[in-house]
Amino acid sequence: QVQLVESGGGLVQPGGSLRLSCSASRSIFSFSTNTMGWYRQAPGKQRELVALISGGGSTNYADDVKGRFTISKDNAKNTVFLQMDSLKPDDTAVYYCNAKYYSGQYWGQGTQVTVSS
């Protein structure tokens, strides 16, 4: 079993920034095909991909966050970061960390991000 510990959510005004972080209890980036990243779920909507990064460094972003969000990782700390800039009210959601290993995937407990004036 893998535990994911998330931090960094909160309330921010439109145009503001937040940084999310998520640490895994087991080494993940030693394999290039493993990934860590973030999904989000707004009220009444399905969970959707925000951004992923692989052990090899490849990244994948949802179209509506490209140019505003940046995902990065710390291999030694098994940690992924999501820098969110130019936040919009539509970014309001619960953000879930996800870790995919060859053996399976794991989810964090979720952290609320609210963008409102």
Phi and psi in degrees as GROMACS dihedral restraints (atoms count N, CA, C in turn):
[ dihedral_restraints ]
;  ai    aj    ak    al  type     phi  dphi    fc
    3     4     5     6     1  -119.3    20    10
    4     5     6     7     1   132.0    20    10
    6     7     8     9     1  -100.7    20    10
    7     8     9    10     1   137.5    20    10
    9    10    11    12     1  -116.1    20    10
   10    11    12    13     1   126.5    20    10
   12    13    14    15     1  -113.7    20    10
   13    14    15    16     1   117.1    20    10
   15    16    17    18     1  -102.8    20    10
   16    17    18    19     1   153.9    20    10
   18    19    20    21     1  -156.7    20    10
   19    20    21    22     1   161.3    20    10
   21    22    23    24     1   111.5    20    10
   22    23    24    25     1    -3.6    20    10
   24    25    26    27     1   -72.2    20    10
   25    26    27    28     1   176.6    20    10
   27    28    29    30     1   157.4    20    10
   28    29    30    31     1  -166.3    20    10
   30    31    32    33     1  -104.7    20    10
   31    32    33    34     1   133.1    20    10
   33    34    35    36     1  -143.5    20    10
   34    35    36    37     1   151.1    20    10
   36    37    38    39     1   -78.5    20    10
   37    38    39    40     1   155.1    20    10
   39    40    41    42     1   -53.9    20    10
   40    41    42    43     1   137.2    20    10
   42    43    44    45     1    89.6    20    10
   43    44    45    46     1    -9.3    20    10
   45    46    47    48     1   -83.1    20    10
   46    47    48    49     1  -174.7    20    10
   48    49    50    51     1  -131.6    20    10
   49    50    51    52     1   151.5    20    10
   51    52    53    54     1  -143.0    20    10
   52    53    54    55     1   155.2    20    10
   54    55    56    57     1  -127.6    20    10
   55    56    57    58     1   120.7    20    10
   57    58    59    60     1   -98.3    20    10
   58    59    60    61     1   147.7    20    10
   60    61    62    63     1  -135.4    20    10
   61    62    63    64     1   153.7    20    10
   63    64    65    66     1  -147.8    20    10
   64    65    66    67     1   127.1    20    10
   66    67    68    69     1  -115.8    20    10
   67    68    69    70     1   136.0    20    10
   69    70    71    72     1   -98.4    20    10
   70    71    72    73     1   147.3    20    10
   72    73    74    75     1   -82.7    20    10
   73    74    75    76     1    -6.2    20    10
   75    76    77    78     1  -131.3    20    10
   76    77    78    79     1   144.8    20    10
   78    79    80    81     1   -53.2    20    10
   79    80    81    82     1   134.9    20    10
   81    82    83    84     1  -129.0    20    10
   82    83    84    85     1   -35.5    20    10
   84    85    86    87     1   -86.0    20    10
   85    86    87    88     1     3.6    20    10
   87    88    89    90     1   -71.6    20    10
   88    89    90    91     1   -18.4    20    10
   90    91    92    93     1  -110.1    20    10
   91    92    93    94     1   128.8    20    10
   93    94    95    96     1   -64.9    20    10
   94    95    96    97     1   -25.1    20    10
   96    97    98    99     1   -87.3    20    10
   97    98    99   100     1   -14.2    20    10
   99   100   101   102     1   -69.2    20    10
  100   101   102   103     1   150.5    20    10
  102   103   104   105     1  -134.9    20    10
  103   104   105   106     1   153.6    20    10
  105   106   107   108     1  -131.8    20    10
  106   107   108   109     1   150.1    20    10
  108   109   110   111     1  -178.0    20    10
  109   110   111   112     1  -161.6    20    10
  111   112   113   114     1  -132.7    20    10
  112   113   114   115     1   138.3    20    10
  114   115   116   117     1  -120.4    20    10
  115   116   117   118     1   163.5    20    10
  117   118   119   120     1  -140.7    20    10
  118   119   120   121     1   154.8    20    10
  120   121   122   123     1  -139.4    20    10
  121   122   123   124     1   117.1    20    10
  123   124   125   126     1   -91.8    20    10
  124   125   126   127     1   158.4    20    10
  126   127   128   129     1   -55.7    20    10
  127   128   129   130     1   129.7    20    10
  129   130   131   132     1    77.9    20    10
  130   131   132   133     1     4.1    20    10
  132   133   134   135     1  -120.9    20    10
  133   134   135   136     1   163.6    20    10
  135   136   137   138     1   -78.7    20    10
  136   137   138   139     1   156.6    20    10
  138   139   140   141     1   -67.1    20    10
  139   140   141   142     1   137.3    20    10
  141   142   143   144     1  -134.2    20    10
  142   143   144   145     1   153.6    20    10
  144   145   146   147     1   -68.1    20    10
  145   146   147   148     1   138.6    20    10
  147   148   149   150     1  -107.0    20    10
  148   149   150   151     1   -57.6    20    10
  150   151   152   153     1  -162.3    20    10
  151   152   153   154     1   147.6    20    10
  153   154   155   156     1  -134.2    20    10
  154   155   156   157     1   153.1    20    10
  156   157   158   159     1  -137.8    20    10
  157   158   159   160     1   139.1    20    10
  159   160   161   162     1   -97.9    20    10
  160   161   162   163     1   168.9    20    10
  162   163   164   165     1   -60.4    20    10
  163   164   165   166     1   -28.9    20    10
  165   166   167   168     1   -81.4    20    10
  166   167   168   169     1    -5.9    20    10
  168   169   170   171     1    98.7    20    10
  169   170   171   172     1    -2.1    20    10
  171   172   173   174     1   -69.0    20    10
  172   173   174   175     1   144.2    20    10
  174   175   176   177     1  -123.8    20    10
  175   176   177   178     1   155.6    20    10
  177   178   179   180     1  -143.1    20    10
  178   179   180   181     1   129.9    20    10
  180   181   182   183     1  -124.8    20    10
  181   182   183   184     1   148.1    20    10
  183   184   185   186     1   -67.1    20    10
  184   185   186   187     1   148.2    20    10
  186   187   188   189     1   -58.4    20    10
  187   188   189   190     1   -38.1    20    10
  189   190   191   192     1   -80.6    20    10
  190   191   192   193     1     0.7    20    10
  192   193   194   195     1  -115.6    20    10
  193   194   195   196     1    -6.5    20    10
  195   196   197   198     1   -58.9    20    10
  196   197   198   199     1   133.6    20    10
  198   199   200   201     1    86.4    20    10
  199   200   201   202     1   -12.4    20    10
  201   202   203   204     1  -115.3    20    10
  202   203   204   205     1   -35.7    20    10
  204   205   206   207     1  -108.8    20    10
  205   206   207   208     1   146.5    20    10
  207   208   209   210     1  -133.6    20    10
  208   209   210   211     1   125.7    20    10
  210   211   212   213     1  -101.6    20    10
  211   212   213   214     1   141.2    20    10
  213   214   215   216     1  -148.0    20    10
  214   215   216   217     1   172.3    20    10
  216   217   218   219     1  -145.2    20    10
  217   218   219   220     1   157.2    20    10
  219   220   221   222     1  -118.2    20    10
  220   221   222   223     1   103.2    20    10
  222   223   224   225     1   -58.5    20    10
  223   224   225   226     1   -44.3    20    10
  225   226   227   228     1   -65.4    20    10
  226   227   228   229     1   -29.5    20    10
  228   229   230   231     1  -102.2    20    10
  229   230   231   232     1     5.7    20    10
  231   232   233   234     1    51.1    20    10
  232   233   234   235     1    43.4    20    10
  234   235   236   237     1  -124.8    20    10
  235   236   237   238     1   140.5    20    10
  237   238   239   240     1  -118.4    20    10
  238   239   240   241     1   144.9    20    10
  240   241   242   243     1  -121.9    20    10
  241   242   243   244     1   148.2    20    10
  243   244   245   246     1  -129.0    20    10
  244   245   246   247     1   107.7    20    10
  246   247   248   249     1   -88.1    20    10
  247   248   249   250     1   119.8    20    10
  249   250   251   252     1  -115.0    20    10
  250   251   252   253     1   114.6    20    10
  252   253   254   255     1  -116.3    20    10
  253   254   255   256     1   164.3    20    10
  255   256   257   258     1    49.8    20    10
  256   257   258   259     1    47.0    20    10
  258   259   260   261     1   -65.6    20    10
  259   260   261   262     1   145.5    20    10
  261   262   263   264     1  -120.5    20    10
  262   263   264   265     1   158.2    20    10
  264   265   266   267     1   -55.4    20    10
  265   266   267   268     1   -32.4    20    10
  267   268   269   270     1   -67.2    20    10
  268   269   270   271     1   -12.4    20    10
  270   271   272   273     1   -80.6    20    10
  271   272   273   274     1    -7.1    20    10
  273   274   275   276     1   -62.1    20    10
  274   275   276   277     1   124.0    20    10
  276   277   278   279     1  -177.2    20    10
  277   278   279   280     1   171.8    20    10
  279   280   281   282     1   -89.3    20    10
  280   281   282   283     1   127.6    20    10
  282   283   284   285     1  -102.3    20    10
  283   284   285   286     1   127.7    20    10
  285   286   287   288     1  -113.6    20    10
  286   287   288   289     1   129.9    20    10
  288   289   290   291     1   -78.1    20    10
  289   290   291   292     1   143.6    20    10
  291   292   293   294     1  -134.3    20    10
  292   293   294   295     1   137.5    20    10
  294   295   296   297     1  -128.3    20    10
  295   296   297   298     1   125.9    20    10
  297   298   299   300     1  -114.2    20    10
  298   299   300   301     1   119.4    20    10
  300   301   302   303     1  -109.6    20    10
  301   302   303   304     1   169.1    20    10
  303   304   305   306     1   -57.8    20    10
  304   305   306   307     1   -34.4    20    10
  306   307   308   309     1   -83.7    20    10
  307   308   309   310     1   -11.0    20    10
  309   310   311   312     1   153.1    20    10
  310   311   312   313     1   179.1    20    10
  312   313   314   315     1  -122.4    20    10
  313   314   315   316     1   157.2    20    10
  315   316   317   318     1  -135.6    20    10
  316   317   318   319     1   154.4    20    10
  318   319   320   321     1  -125.1    20    10
  319   320   321   322     1   146.5    20    10
  321   322   323   324     1   -80.1    20    10
  322   323   324   325     1   177.8    20    10
  324   325   326   327     1   -81.1    20    10
  325   326   327   328     1   -14.5    20    10
  327   328   329   330     1    97.8    20    10
  328   329   330   331     1   144.3    20    10
  330   331   332   333     1  -134.9    20    10
  331   332   333   334     1   134.2    20    10
  333   334   335   336     1   -80.7    20    10
  334   335   336   337     1   132.3    20    10
  336   337   338   339     1  -119.6    20    10
  337   338   339   340     1   122.1    20    10
  339   340   341   342     1  -123.3    20    10
  340   341   342   343     1   124.7    20    10
  342   343   344   345     1  -112.6    20    10
  343   344   345   346     1   110.2    20    10
  345   346   347   348     1  -158.6    20    10
  346   347   348   349     1   147.9    20    10
